[in-house]
Amino acid sequence: MAIDLKSPAFEEGSAIPTRYTCDGQDISPPLSWSSVPDDTRSLALVTYDPDAPGGTFVHWVLFNVPPDARELAEDIPDQERLPNGAAQGVNGFGKVGYMGPCPPSGTHRYFFEIYALDTTLDLGAGTTREDLDGAIQGHVLAEGRLMGTYQRR
């Protein structure tokens, strides 16, 4: 089963607006999704750049999003726990929350991936993408992906 992940800010395969990058306000873009399985207990989201010079670079780790949520507003605060009960891990900069695209050269791809899980995750402060990947193994009911691109001015 596939989750339909979208953003009103950019289309699949198109440029991510500057507002959501290091050249702009560096805030998280708005996202919405549908087709979540009924038995979902939580959702997780990862944003990464597979084109980074040093290998895949993680821009956002978010987990324990309530199963009935169908969107994230733009500009999610950079804090470990959010009012809706979701939690944020650390990105490739070692900071909690979202850090936008900031490629050193050329056009890079940025993947936003969402996972519907059959459990909530017992992960705490300092959670990395690797931690998340290990914790969701065997618990993914469905997933979705949205890809945007960015090239610095």
One Martini backbone bead per residue (centre of mass of N, CA, C, O) as a GRO file, in nm:
protein
  153
    1MET     BB    1   0.098   0.035   0.020
    2ALA     BB    2   0.034   0.382  -0.059
    3ILE     BB    3   0.130   0.697   0.016
    4ASP     BB    4   0.007   1.027  -0.040
    5LEU     BB    5   0.255   1.266  -0.093
    6LYS     BB    6   0.238   1.625  -0.032
    7SER     BB    7   0.271   1.973  -0.158
    8PRO     BB    8   0.176   2.312  -0.191
    9ALA     BB    9   0.481   2.418  -0.265
   10PHE     BB   10   0.541   2.143  -0.439
   11GLU     BB   11   0.619   1.931  -0.686
   12GLU     BB   12   0.700   1.659  -0.821
   13GLY     BB   13   1.037   1.729  -0.922
   14SER     BB   14   1.055   2.010  -0.816
   15ALA     BB   15   1.121   2.304  -0.686
   16ILE     BB   16   1.216   2.428  -0.394
   17PRO     BB   17   1.147   2.678  -0.218
   18THR     BB   18   1.349   2.906  -0.069
   19ARG     BB   19   1.202   2.929   0.209
   20TYR     BB   20   1.302   2.602   0.266
   21THR     BB   21   1.597   2.720   0.286
   22CYS     BB   22   1.913   2.861   0.345
   23ASP     BB   23   1.823   3.114   0.151
   24GLY     BB   24   1.596   3.151   0.354
   25GLN     BB   25   1.403   3.050   0.633
   26ASP     BB   26   1.439   2.745   0.703
   27ILE     BB   27   1.162   2.592   0.669
   28SER     BB   28   0.917   2.383   0.680
   29PRO     BB   29   0.712   2.228   0.481
   30PRO     BB   30   0.420   2.159   0.366
   31LEU     BB   31   0.219   1.863   0.440
   32SER     BB   32   0.045   1.582   0.282
   33TRP     BB   33  -0.185   1.294   0.335
   34SER     BB   34  -0.286   0.965   0.213
   35SER     BB   35  -0.359   0.633   0.254
   36VAL     BB   36  -0.394   0.525   0.548
   37PRO     BB   37  -0.396   0.276   0.740
   38ASP     BB   38  -0.611   0.176   0.990
   39ASP     BB   39  -0.363   0.027   1.173
   40THR     BB   40  -0.229   0.280   1.251
   41ARG     BB   41  -0.014   0.419   1.522
   42SER     BB   42   0.210   0.569   1.337
   43LEU     BB   43   0.430   0.826   1.214
   44ALA     BB   44   0.701   0.880   0.978
   45LEU     BB   45   0.980   1.112   0.894
   46VAL     BB   46   1.207   1.169   0.614
   47THR     BB   47   1.487   1.381   0.519
   48TYR     BB   48   1.693   1.370   0.211
   49ASP     BB   49   2.031   1.372   0.053
   50PRO     BB   50   2.184   1.171  -0.199
   51ASP     BB   51   2.392   1.415  -0.329
   52ALA     BB   52   2.595   1.440  -0.128
   53PRO     BB   53   2.935   1.435  -0.109
   54GLY     BB   54   2.934   1.237   0.169
   55GLY     BB   55   2.652   1.152   0.125
   56THR     BB   56   2.388   1.100   0.284
   57PHE     BB   57   2.167   1.365   0.397
   58VAL     BB   58   2.006   1.469   0.688
   59HIS     BB   59   1.713   1.697   0.751
   60TRP     BB   60   1.488   1.488   0.885
   61VAL     BB   61   1.329   1.372   1.202
   62LEU     BB   62   1.008   1.208   1.238
   63PHE     BB   63   0.792   1.091   1.511
   64ASN     BB   64   0.489   0.998   1.643
   65VAL     BB   65   0.270   1.055   1.461
   66PRO     BB   66  -0.041   1.071   1.446
   67PRO     BB   67  -0.259   0.859   1.270
   68ASP     BB   68  -0.478   1.107   1.204
   69ALA     BB   69  -0.286   1.259   1.056
   70ARG     BB   70  -0.268   1.474   0.731
   71GLU     BB   71  -0.061   1.705   0.842
   72LEU     BB   72   0.188   1.969   0.794
   73ALA     BB   73   0.285   2.249   0.878
   74GLU     BB   74   0.461   2.500   0.848
   75ASP     BB   75   0.708   2.552   1.069
   76ILE     BB   76   0.834   2.348   1.254
   77PRO     BB   77   0.953   2.328   1.549
   78ASP     BB   78   1.276   2.307   1.714
   79GLN     BB   79   1.169   2.030   1.885
   80GLU     BB   80   1.137   1.731   2.036
   81ARG     BB   81   0.842   1.816   2.123
   82LEU     BB   82   0.513   1.813   2.022
   83PRO     BB   83   0.185   1.887   2.078
   84ASN     BB   84   0.092   1.604   1.917
   85GLY     BB   85   0.349   1.395   2.020
   86ALA     BB   86   0.568   1.434   1.852
   87ALA     BB   87   0.905   1.365   1.732
   88GLN     BB   88   1.248   1.479   1.716
   89GLY     BB   89   1.537   1.449   1.566
   90VAL     BB   90   1.845   1.439   1.419
   91ASN     BB   91   2.043   1.581   1.202
   92GLY     BB   92   2.337   1.623   1.017
   93PHE     BB   93   2.401   1.877   1.222
   94GLY     BB   94   2.295   1.786   1.522
   95LYS     BB   95   1.993   1.886   1.506
   96VAL     BB   96   1.683   1.971   1.588
   97GLY     BB   97   1.506   1.919   1.311
   98TYR     BB   98   1.486   2.132   1.048
   99MET     BB   99   1.693   2.135   0.745
  100GLY     BB  100   1.752   2.276   0.464
  101PRO     BB  101   1.847   2.319   0.172
  102CYS     BB  102   2.233   2.325   0.094
  103PRO     BB  103   2.400   2.306  -0.162
  104PRO     BB  104   2.727   2.346  -0.275
  105SER     BB  105   2.640   2.213  -0.562
  106GLY     BB  106   2.414   2.209  -0.767
  107THR     BB  107   2.164   1.971  -0.810
  108HIS     BB  108   1.939   1.847  -0.570
  109ARG     BB  109   1.784   1.586  -0.398
  110TYR     BB  110   1.467   1.566  -0.205
  111PHE     BB  111   1.347   1.339   0.035
  112PHE     BB  112   1.016   1.257   0.135
  113GLU     BB  113   0.940   1.020   0.395
  114ILE     BB  114   0.665   0.806   0.472
  115TYR     BB  115   0.542   0.615   0.764
  116ALA     BB  116   0.344   0.346   0.844
  117LEU     BB  117   0.276   0.220   1.170
  118ASP     BB  118   0.220  -0.057   1.417
  119THR     BB  119   0.365   0.165   1.607
  120THR     BB  120   0.532   0.301   1.864
  121LEU     BB  121   0.819   0.484   1.959
  122ASP     BB  122   1.114   0.421   2.175
  123LEU     BB  123   1.239   0.730   2.147
  124GLY     BB  124   1.480   0.982   2.188
  125ALA     BB  125   1.706   1.181   2.230
  126GLY     BB  126   1.912   1.179   1.944
  127THR     BB  127   1.770   1.075   1.710
  128THR     BB  128   1.834   0.897   1.427
  129ARG     BB  129   1.799   0.754   1.130
  130GLU     BB  130   1.922   0.485   1.215
  131ASP     BB  131   1.735   0.442   1.454
  132LEU     BB  132   1.474   0.450   1.294
  133ASP     BB  133   1.530   0.224   1.093
  134GLY     BB  134   1.550   0.005   1.316
  135ALA     BB  135   1.263   0.053   1.454
  136ILE     BB  136   1.083  -0.002   1.177
  137GLN     BB  137   1.145  -0.277   1.145
  138GLY     BB  138   0.853  -0.463   1.078
  139HIS     BB  139   0.634  -0.184   1.088
  140VAL     BB  140   0.558  -0.137   0.789
  141LEU     BB  141   0.257  -0.065   0.607
  142ALA     BB  142   0.342   0.216   0.470
  143GLU     BB  143   0.446   0.437   0.193
  144GLY     BB  144   0.598   0.760   0.103
  145ARG     BB  145   0.687   1.002  -0.170
  146LEU     BB  146   0.881   1.311  -0.202
  147MET     BB  147   1.034   1.512  -0.467
  148GLY     BB  148   1.286   1.761  -0.458
  149THR     BB  149   1.462   2.051  -0.567
  150TYR     BB  150   1.804   2.214  -0.545
  151GLN     BB  151   1.959   2.537  -0.621
  152ARG     BB  152   2.178   2.762  -0.575
  153ARG     BB  153   2.243   3.102  -0.645
   0.00000   0.00000   0.00000
